[in-house]
């Protein structure tokens, strides 16, 4: 009897794990994070196109295409920091942006500082982690929002990666392990093939000049953001030469703007 009970419990545990890790339909609420910001599934069926989805707005401010990774990053900063970053064609390009715009004060911009993974400066709550367009994040790269930082791990919220509902009581999408010492803070990779470039953090105490490129609007130009930094520039190679290779379904609709 004990063996049967154990077997049943094991089967139930496996079933629950499968359910918890399975994709949910597009628009499913996955969880809620800081400022009551909701996180949604971006899983589309093969016949559906990402850019056919609606644009999302908060307080009449464009946050992006539903429910891309960049949309959540912009919406989180808008709701919790009252700032937004500008146009990007792909998520990895956020690492090259240098400012965010204050949505409550016309013409006011603040510094957006970039830090390499493994450097001395750790991310903060509200920092954006940026992945290179390689491996699991190929073509577009990826962006996620930091919601907790410790000496052993970093919790992030994100859209358009695993698209599974968070377990009850969990307040984050994924927990990434950290290696750190007095001079280095390194976030370990989750997937075998991925490169976390680093993170960007808005400095709301340092005003800067407005950027020369257009800030976020529903219709955004393509190719206006110049690439700086070696790791980010690798993305041009992948965009040019790997665009037509077989890839996971999520990459087919990860043009984010």
C-alpha positions as CSV (number, residue, x, y, z in Angstrom):
1,X,0.0,0.0,0.0
2,X,2.8,2.4,0.9
3,X,4.5,1.7,-2.5
4,X,1.2,2.4,-4.3
5,X,0.8,5.7,-2.4
6,X,4.4,6.7,-3.1
7,X,3.9,5.9,-6.8
8,X,0.7,7.9,-7.0
9,X,2.3,10.9,-5.3
10,X,5.3,10.7,-7.7
11,X,2.9,10.5,-10.7
12,X,1.0,13.5,-9.3
13,X,4.2,15.5,-8.8
14,X,5.3,14.8,-12.4
15,X,1.9,15.8,-13.7
16,X,2.0,19.0,-11.8
17,X,5.5,19.8,-13.1
18,X,4.4,19.2,-16.6
19,X,1.4,21.5,-16.2
20,X,3.5,24.2,-14.5
21,X,6.1,24.2,-17.2
22,X,3.7,24.0,-20.2
23,X,3.0,27.0,-22.5
24,X,-0.2,28.8,-21.9
25,X,-2.3,30.6,-24.6
26,X,-1.5,34.1,-25.7
27,X,-2.7,36.7,-23.3
28,X,-2.9,34.3,-20.3
29,X,-2.0,36.1,-17.0
30,X,1.2,34.4,-15.7
31,X,1.7,36.5,-12.6
32,X,1.7,39.9,-11.0
33,X,4.9,41.9,-10.0
34,X,5.8,45.2,-8.5
35,X,3.3,48.0,-8.8
36,X,0.6,45.4,-9.8
37,X,2.3,45.1,-13.2
38,X,0.8,42.0,-14.9
39,X,2.9,39.6,-16.8
40,X,1.3,37.8,-19.8
41,X,1.9,34.8,-22.0
42,X,3.2,35.6,-25.5
43,X,2.8,32.1,-26.9
44,X,1.4,32.3,-30.4
45,X,0.2,29.5,-32.6
46,X,2.2,28.9,-35.9
47,X,-0.4,30.6,-38.0
48,X,-0.3,33.7,-35.8
49,X,2.0,36.7,-36.3
50,X,3.4,38.8,-33.5
51,X,3.2,42.1,-35.3
52,X,-0.5,41.5,-36.0
53,X,-1.1,41.7,-32.2
54,X,-2.4,45.0,-30.7
55,X,-0.2,47.7,-29.4
56,X,-0.5,48.2,-25.7
57,X,-0.8,51.5,-23.9
58,X,-0.7,52.6,-20.2
59,X,-1.9,56.1,-19.4
60,X,-2.0,56.8,-23.2
61,X,1.7,56.0,-23.4
62,X,2.8,53.3,-25.9
63,X,4.6,50.4,-24.2
64,X,5.0,48.0,-27.1
65,X,3.4,45.1,-29.0
66,X,1.4,42.6,-26.8
67,X,3.1,40.7,-25.1
68,X,6.7,41.0,-26.1
69,X,9.6,41.1,-23.7
70,X,10.3,44.7,-24.5
71,X,6.7,45.6,-23.8
72,X,6.9,44.4,-20.2
73,X,10.3,46.1,-19.6
74,X,8.9,49.4,-20.8
75,X,5.6,49.0,-18.9
76,X,7.4,48.1,-15.7
77,X,9.6,51.2,-15.8
78,X,6.6,53.3,-16.8
79,X,4.4,52.1,-13.8
80,X,7.1,51.9,-11.2
81,X,9.6,54.6,-12.2
82,X,7.5,56.9,-14.4
83,X,10.1,56.7,-17.2
84,X,10.3,54.9,-20.5
85,X,13.2,54.1,-22.9
86,X,13.2,54.8,-26.6
87,X,12.9,52.8,-29.8
88,X,14.6,49.5,-30.4
89,X,14.1,47.0,-33.2
90,X,15.4,44.1,-31.1
91,X,15.7,43.6,-27.4
92,X,19.5,43.4,-27.3
93,X,19.7,47.0,-28.6
94,X,18.5,48.3,-25.2
95,X,22.0,47.8,-23.9
96,X,23.1,50.7,-26.2
97,X,20.5,53.2,-25.1
98,X,21.8,56.0,-22.9
99,X,18.7,57.6,-21.4
100,X,15.1,57.3,-20.3
101,X,12.4,59.9,-20.6
102,X,10.4,61.2,-17.7
103,X,6.8,60.8,-18.7
104,X,5.5,63.4,-16.3
105,X,7.9,66.3,-17.2
106,X,8.3,67.3,-20.8
107,X,11.9,67.3,-22.0
108,X,13.4,65.7,-18.9
109,X,15.7,62.7,-19.5
110,X,17.7,60.6,-17.1
111,X,20.9,58.6,-17.5
112,X,20.5,54.9,-18.4
113,X,23.8,53.3,-17.4
114,X,25.1,49.9,-18.8
115,X,27.1,47.4,-16.9
116,X,28.7,44.2,-18.1
117,X,27.8,40.9,-16.5
118,X,30.7,40.0,-14.2
119,X,31.7,43.6,-13.5
120,X,31.8,45.3,-10.1
121,X,28.4,46.9,-10.2
122,X,25.5,44.7,-9.3
123,X,22.0,45.2,-10.8
124,X,19.2,46.8,-8.8
125,X,15.4,46.3,-8.5
126,X,14.2,47.8,-11.8
127,X,17.4,47.1,-13.7
128,X,17.0,45.5,-17.1
129,X,19.0,42.3,-17.9
130,X,20.0,42.2,-21.6
131,X,20.8,39.0,-23.5
132,X,22.8,38.8,-26.7
133,X,21.1,37.4,-29.9
134,X,22.6,34.0,-29.5
135,X,21.4,30.5,-28.8
136,X,18.0,30.5,-27.0
137,X,17.8,34.2,-27.5
138,X,19.0,34.3,-31.1
139,X,17.9,36.9,-33.7
140,X,16.4,39.3,-31.2
141,X,18.2,38.9,-27.8
142,X,16.0,39.3,-24.8
143,X,15.3,41.7,-21.9
144,X,14.0,40.9,-18.4
145,X,13.3,43.1,-15.3
146,X,15.1,42.5,-12.1
147,X,12.7,42.4,-9.1
148,X,15.1,41.0,-6.4
149,X,18.8,40.9,-5.9
150,X,20.8,38.9,-3.3
151,X,24.4,37.6,-3.0
152,X,23.2,34.2,-4.3
153,X,20.5,34.9,-6.9
154,X,18.6,37.4,-9.0
155,X,14.8,37.2,-9.5
156,X,13.5,38.4,-12.9
157,X,10.1,39.0,-14.5
158,X,9.8,38.6,-18.3
159,X,7.5,37.9,-21.2
160,X,8.0,35.7,-24.2
161,X,10.3,33.0,-22.8
162,X,8.6,30.1,-21.0
163,X,5.1,31.5,-21.0
164,X,4.0,29.4,-18.0
165,X,1.9,30.4,-15.0
166,X,3.9,31.2,-11.9
167,X,3.5,28.8,-8.9
168,X,1.3,30.1,-6.2
169,X,3.1,32.6,-4.0
170,X,5.9,33.1,-6.5
171,X,6.6,36.7,-7.5
172,X,9.0,36.2,-10.4
173,X,9.4,34.4,-13.7
174,X,12.8,32.9,-13.1
175,X,15.5,32.8,-10.4
176,X,19.0,33.1,-11.8
177,X,22.0,32.0,-9.7
178,X,24.9,34.4,-9.0
179,X,28.6,34.1,-8.4
180,X,29.9,37.2,-6.6
181,X,32.9,38.5,-4.7
182,X,34.3,41.9,-3.7
183,X,35.0,42.9,-7.4
184,X,32.6,40.8,-9.5
185,X,28.9,40.1,-9.8
186,X,28.2,37.4,-12.3
187,X,24.8,36.0,-13.2
188,X,24.9,32.4,-14.3
189,X,23.2,31.3,-17.5
190,X,19.9,29.4,-17.4
191,X,20.1,27.8,-20.8
192,X,23.1,26.0,-22.2
193,X,23.3,28.4,-25.2
194,X,22.8,32.0,-24.1
195,X,24.9,35.1,-23.4
196,X,23.8,37.6,-20.8
197,X,25.6,40.8,-21.9
198,X,24.8,42.7,-18.7
199,X,22.2,45.1,-17.4
200,X,21.1,48.7,-17.7
201,X,20.0,50.8,-14.7
202,X,18.1,54.1,-14.8
203,X,19.8,56.8,-12.7
204,X,16.9,59.1,-11.8
205,X,19.2,61.5,-10.0
206,X,21.2,62.4,-13.1
207,X,19.6,64.4,-15.9
208,X,21.0,64.1,-19.4
209,X,20.4,65.7,-22.8
210,X,17.6,64.2,-24.9
211,X,18.7,61.5,-27.3
212,X,18.9,62.2,-31.0
213,X,16.7,59.2,-31.9
214,X,12.9,59.2,-31.6
215,X,11.5,57.9,-28.3
216,X,8.9,55.2,-28.1
217,X,5.8,55.6,-30.3
218,X,3.6,53.0,-31.9
219,X,5.2,53.3,-35.3
220,X,8.9,53.0,-34.8
221,X,11.7,53.3,-37.4
222,X,13.9,50.4,-38.2
223,X,17.7,50.6,-38.0
224,X,18.0,54.0,-36.3
225,X,19.7,52.7,-33.2
226,X,23.5,52.5,-33.7
227,X,25.2,49.6,-32.1
228,X,28.0,50.2,-29.6
229,X,30.0,47.8,-27.6
230,X,31.5,44.6,-28.9
231,X,29.0,42.1,-27.5
232,X,26.0,44.0,-28.7
233,X,27.5,44.5,-32.2
234,X,27.7,40.7,-32.6
235,X,23.9,40.9,-33.0
236,X,24.2,42.3,-36.5
237,X,26.0,39.1,-37.6
238,X,23.3,36.9,-36.2
239,X,20.5,39.1,-37.6
240,X,22.1,39.0,-41.1
241,X,23.2,35.3,-41.2
242,X,20.9,33.4,-38.9
243,X,17.5,35.0,-39.7
244,X,16.4,32.2,-41.9
245,X,17.7,29.3,-39.8
246,X,15.3,27.0,-37.9
247,X,14.5,28.3,-34.5
248,X,12.2,28.0,-31.6
249,X,8.6,29.4,-32.3
250,X,9.0,32.3,-29.9
251,X,11.7,33.8,-32.1
252,X,9.3,34.1,-35.0
253,X,7.5,36.8,-33.2
254,X,10.1,38.6,-31.1
255,X,10.5,41.7,-33.2
256,X,9.7,44.0,-30.3
257,X,10.0,47.7,-31.0
